[in-house]
Amino acid sequence: MKERVAILGATGYSGRELVERLRRHSRVELVRAACRSHVGKTLDQVQPGSPPQQLCSLDEVNFSELDTVFLCLPHAASAEWGERALLADCRVIDLSADYRLRSPELYKQVYGLDHPYPERLQQAVYGLTEVNRPLLRDAQLIANPGCYPTSVLLGLAPLQAQGLLKGLVMADSKSGVSGAGRSASLANLHGEVAENLRPYAVGNQHRHRSEMLQELGSGVDLLFVPQVAPCFRGMLSNLYVELPEGDLHGIYASFYAGEPFVTVLPPGEVASMAHTRQTNLCVMSLHPMPEQGKLIVVSSIDNLVKGAAGQALQNLNVARGWSETEGLL
């Protein structure tokens, strides 16, 4: 019997990516694709080139007939629907930030409002698949990481695991404009983005910084500068850390050995956005700078796939004990 699945927020960029992958997943039946507007249309009428998936309203979703619910709703909107799904004994995989932070106090500080179900924050498993795989098996509530944290944390995880990460980490990250979602915004118009590179939330203001610091743990500080690049999709993070001793390429290759969606490039090669476009891959390259005592890690993902829909589906595969590549190759 197939897993009965719904997507809430199917007309956003991440939702559309998830619809496409779930429809080609052999173990899943996409029962409902819900949205706030465009009810009664098909997804390809809203986003040409998308699958012809019928769209319904959020209120039409009957959680009692479902096994898993993906939440692709805006931040602060997911928790209400997540609670309904959890009470109906559904597995919930949330692509917003509503379950990523474990502290209710920190959630309020970062997002400016009280979490409506603070007891759920400790229950949620942070869904950075390659790092938290054992915790994801049979998990009922999974908080999918943000796209920036995915690129940064995967780029730093081998050093963190070896206790080689310390002091100030600098993350210079560039994202395609799709990272801002489909809502209309002057700053994201083509005329504002084309032939431009725009830093934003400069000075440790970006909400994802708290998420990254939480996962990096004590002893590490983070200087994070996100930027909008003149492209629709893709993400590239240049990470600057203190140069550790040892065989760094060997450390990274060993840590990610056997991982289907992480590639460490050979010495001398440089990761780029093109390496990961429209895939669930994270591709990284290592660049030791002994004269400066630094290591540069270049980490590339597709912000809509490994940074959102693809990683969410990978987490479902892990939670259910299926092949992680199902629906993602």
Legacy VTK file of the C-alpha trace (Angstrom):
# vtk DataFile Version 3.0
C-alpha trace
ASCII
DATASET POLYDATA
POINTS 329 float
0.000 0.000 0.000
1.337 3.407 -0.974
2.089 6.247 1.438
-0.796 8.757 1.281
0.661 12.239 1.088
-0.519 15.849 0.930
1.310 19.092 0.208
0.031 22.278 1.822
1.309 25.245 -0.162
1.713 23.451 -3.480
1.801 26.578 -5.674
4.997 28.025 -4.200
8.348 27.272 -5.788
9.252 24.587 -3.231
5.756 23.108 -3.377
5.908 22.839 -7.150
9.272 21.051 -6.956
7.852 18.660 -4.385
4.746 17.901 -6.482
6.930 16.932 -9.420
9.121 14.579 -7.366
6.296 12.952 -5.429
4.417 12.171 -8.643
7.362 10.039 -9.839
7.913 8.331 -6.468
6.901 4.671 -6.720
5.895 4.339 -3.046
3.820 7.502 -2.688
0.330 8.590 -3.689
-0.099 12.366 -3.787
-3.660 12.574 -2.465
-3.954 16.348 -2.049
-2.080 19.413 -3.316
-3.527 22.363 -1.415
-3.133 26.122 -1.715
-4.695 29.365 -0.505
-5.523 30.654 -3.975
-5.987 29.076 -7.421
-8.331 26.476 -5.897
-9.963 24.338 -8.590
-7.208 24.904 -11.114
-4.367 22.538 -11.951
-0.794 23.379 -11.028
0.294 23.720 -14.658
-2.349 26.441 -15.114
-0.690 28.393 -12.290
2.922 27.599 -13.181
3.260 26.551 -16.846
5.491 23.538 -17.270
4.422 22.048 -13.939
2.642 18.684 -13.596
-1.164 18.803 -14.141
-1.875 18.271 -10.446
-5.362 19.248 -9.259
-5.348 21.963 -6.563
-7.679 22.144 -3.571
-8.072 24.487 -0.600
-6.330 23.881 2.712
-9.703 23.291 4.375
-10.462 20.443 1.973
-7.545 18.379 3.281
-8.775 15.469 5.395
-5.810 14.588 7.606
-7.401 11.331 8.752
-6.907 9.867 5.270
-3.203 10.774 5.125
0.095 9.300 6.294
2.432 12.243 5.667
1.890 15.992 5.260
4.458 18.330 3.732
4.086 21.954 4.827
5.286 24.442 2.203
3.538 27.387 3.839
5.083 30.704 4.952
6.805 30.987 8.303
4.330 31.431 11.188
1.562 29.815 9.124
2.800 26.220 9.212
2.464 25.448 12.928
-1.346 25.642 12.974
-1.688 23.134 10.132
1.145 21.038 11.460
-0.691 20.651 14.750
-3.844 19.475 12.981
-1.841 16.893 11.061
0.046 15.682 14.146
-3.177 15.268 16.108
-4.453 13.102 13.248
-1.312 10.953 13.656
0.267 12.106 10.402
3.969 12.460 9.889
4.753 16.161 9.340
7.690 17.469 7.298
7.787 21.250 7.535
9.713 23.307 4.983
9.159 26.574 6.862
11.035 27.716 9.977
8.249 26.945 12.442
9.982 23.942 14.041
13.681 24.547 13.363
14.593 26.360 16.568
14.449 24.293 19.752
14.003 27.220 22.151
10.627 29.034 22.331
12.463 32.099 23.640
14.839 32.114 20.681
11.932 31.583 18.292
10.221 34.675 19.681
13.441 36.676 19.527
14.101 35.746 15.896
10.542 35.739 14.483
8.894 38.302 16.741
5.993 36.158 17.977
5.246 33.416 20.453
5.253 29.907 19.056
1.680 28.577 19.292
2.833 25.045 20.196
6.184 25.434 21.978
6.158 21.849 23.236
6.586 20.685 19.634
9.972 22.402 19.258
11.762 19.774 21.337
9.923 16.987 19.527
11.006 18.064 16.039
14.032 16.424 14.416
16.243 18.815 12.465
16.254 17.310 8.989
19.835 17.762 7.817
19.780 14.257 6.413
23.468 13.370 6.220
24.086 14.560 9.792
20.905 13.486 11.603
19.989 10.316 9.723
19.667 8.085 12.851
17.240 10.551 14.463
15.138 10.774 11.305
14.190 7.106 11.219
10.512 6.857 12.202
10.465 10.588 13.117
6.944 12.008 13.388
7.875 15.701 13.088
10.747 16.788 10.850
11.957 20.378 10.546
13.501 20.743 7.104
16.551 23.050 7.266
16.660 26.348 5.440
18.547 26.501 2.163
21.381 28.687 3.471
21.913 26.448 6.543
21.936 23.347 4.335
24.783 24.668 2.191
26.734 26.023 5.176
26.236 23.169 7.653
27.016 20.418 5.123
30.161 22.328 4.174
31.280 22.450 7.824
30.003 19.085 9.146
33.216 17.041 8.623
35.267 19.605 10.544
32.621 19.849 13.260
32.548 16.067 13.688
36.337 15.979 14.152
36.367 18.865 16.633
38.339 20.960 14.139
35.882 23.831 13.897
36.486 26.745 16.226
36.466 30.515 16.442
34.871 32.694 13.795
33.422 31.106 10.675
32.668 33.460 7.794
29.932 32.417 5.363
29.558 34.382 2.120
26.434 32.913 0.496
24.710 33.706 -2.782
21.212 32.527 -3.689
19.003 32.603 -6.721
15.996 34.914 -6.383
13.624 31.962 -5.970
14.834 31.740 -2.376
12.558 34.674 -1.592
9.440 32.758 -2.697
6.694 33.666 -5.164
5.154 36.594 -3.297
5.357 39.877 -5.172
8.242 42.089 -4.061
9.818 45.155 -5.649
13.315 43.995 -4.676
12.835 40.733 -6.567
11.579 42.139 -9.872
13.691 41.187 -12.867
14.746 44.805 -13.347
16.101 44.904 -9.784
17.858 41.516 -9.875
19.266 41.313 -13.405
22.926 42.367 -13.773
23.061 42.980 -10.033
24.390 41.324 -6.886
22.587 42.484 -3.757
23.627 41.712 -0.182
20.787 41.848 2.344
20.272 41.334 6.081
23.925 42.355 6.482
25.374 42.456 9.977
24.112 39.161 11.405
20.471 40.116 10.849
19.378 37.111 8.780
17.030 34.688 10.542
18.949 31.655 9.333
21.999 32.660 11.377
20.329 31.572 14.624
19.461 28.232 13.057
23.060 27.683 11.971
24.524 28.700 15.342
22.149 26.310 17.103
23.422 23.402 14.997
27.096 24.403 15.148
27.048 24.464 18.945
29.182 26.368 21.423
32.700 27.501 20.645
31.829 28.663 17.126
30.733 32.113 16.006
29.345 32.938 12.587
29.615 35.975 10.358
26.997 35.461 7.664
26.368 37.613 4.586
23.573 36.401 2.264
23.261 37.830 -1.239
20.756 37.621 -4.085
22.429 36.555 -7.317
21.072 37.407 -10.796
19.644 33.933 -11.433
16.408 32.113 -10.618
17.762 29.089 -8.705
20.979 27.851 -7.152
23.108 28.581 -4.093
26.824 28.892 -3.499
28.403 29.383 -0.066
32.059 30.305 0.369
33.039 29.317 3.920
36.196 30.682 5.548
37.533 28.822 8.604
40.778 28.465 10.529
43.056 26.020 8.684
43.078 22.709 10.579
45.961 20.249 10.524
45.722 16.910 8.765
44.526 15.467 5.469
41.515 17.681 4.912
40.413 16.082 1.668
40.656 12.690 3.341
38.549 13.913 6.282
35.804 15.176 3.961
35.922 12.165 1.645
35.689 9.782 4.609
32.826 11.682 6.251
30.738 11.657 3.070
31.764 8.217 1.809
28.721 6.407 0.453
26.481 9.465 0.575
24.337 9.489 -2.586
23.815 13.254 -2.598
27.141 14.739 -1.459
30.193 15.006 -3.707
33.614 16.250 -2.597
35.494 17.349 -5.689
39.145 16.324 -6.236
41.832 18.842 -5.186
42.202 21.620 -7.730
38.554 21.605 -8.839
36.082 24.309 -7.784
32.406 23.772 -6.981
29.917 25.965 -8.856
26.155 26.437 -9.087
26.180 24.490 -12.347
27.297 21.350 -10.500
23.989 21.073 -8.636
21.306 22.822 -10.691
17.963 20.951 -10.523
19.496 18.121 -8.477
19.439 17.034 -4.835
23.238 17.180 -4.721
25.558 19.142 -2.495
28.902 19.526 -4.263
31.839 21.024 -2.387
35.486 21.817 -2.960
38.325 22.497 -0.500
40.932 25.238 -0.858
43.648 25.381 1.839
45.383 28.761 2.181
48.392 27.989 4.419
49.939 31.446 4.002
46.815 32.996 5.557
46.106 30.088 7.903
42.652 29.615 6.366
40.617 26.947 4.661
38.004 27.924 2.084
35.146 25.460 1.587
32.962 26.131 -1.454
29.546 24.472 -1.059
26.974 24.355 -3.861
23.324 23.249 -3.745
20.110 23.945 -5.633
18.152 26.041 -3.121
14.804 24.592 -4.276
15.886 20.932 -4.255
18.596 20.044 -1.720
17.727 23.300 0.032
13.995 22.513 0.208
11.842 19.947 -1.667
14.512 17.366 -2.448
15.844 17.220 1.093
12.264 16.988 2.419
11.618 13.954 0.216
14.997 12.478 1.171
13.919 12.806 4.807
10.655 10.994 4.111
12.618 8.190 2.469
14.831 7.891 5.562
11.893 8.063 7.979
10.126 5.256 6.125
13.244 3.125 5.610
13.120 3.395 1.813
16.013 3.989 -0.548
17.093 7.621 -0.112
17.330 8.109 -3.859
13.686 7.134 -4.521
12.019 9.955 -6.495
15.230 12.017 -6.520
17.269 10.674 -9.432
LINES 1 330
329 0 1 2 3 4 5 6 7 8 9 10 11 12 13 14 15 16 17 18 19 20 21 22 23 24 25 26 27 28 29 30 31 32 33 34 35 36 37 38 39 40 41 42 43 44 45 46 47 48 49 50 51 52 53 54 55 56 57 58 59 60 61 62 63 64 65 66 67 68 69 70 71 72 73 74 75 76 77 78 79 80 81 82 83 84 85 86 87 88 89 90 91 92 93 94 95 96 97 98 99 100 101 102 103 104 105 106 107 108 109 110 111 112 113 114 115 116 117 118 119 120 121 122 123 124 125 126 127 128 129 130 131 132 133 134 135 136 137 138 139 140 141 142 143 144 145 146 147 148 149 150 151 152 153 154 155 156 157 158 159 160 161 162 163 164 165 166 167 168 169 170 171 172 173 174 175 176 177 178 179 180 181 182 183 184 185 186 187 188 189 190 191 192 193 194 195 196 197 198 199 200 201 202 203 204 205 206 207 208 209 210 211 212 213 214 215 216 217 218 219 220 221 222 223 224 225 226 227 228 229 230 231 232 233 234 235 236 237 238 239 240 241 242 243 244 245 246 247 248 249 250 251 252 253 254 255 256 257 258 259 260 261 262 263 264 265 266 267 268 269 270 271 272 273 274 275 276 277 278 279 280 281 282 283 284 285 286 287 288 289 290 291 292 293 294 295 296 297 298 299 300 301 302 303 304 305 306 307 308 309 310 311 312 313 314 315 316 317 318 319 320 321 322 323 324 325 326 327 328
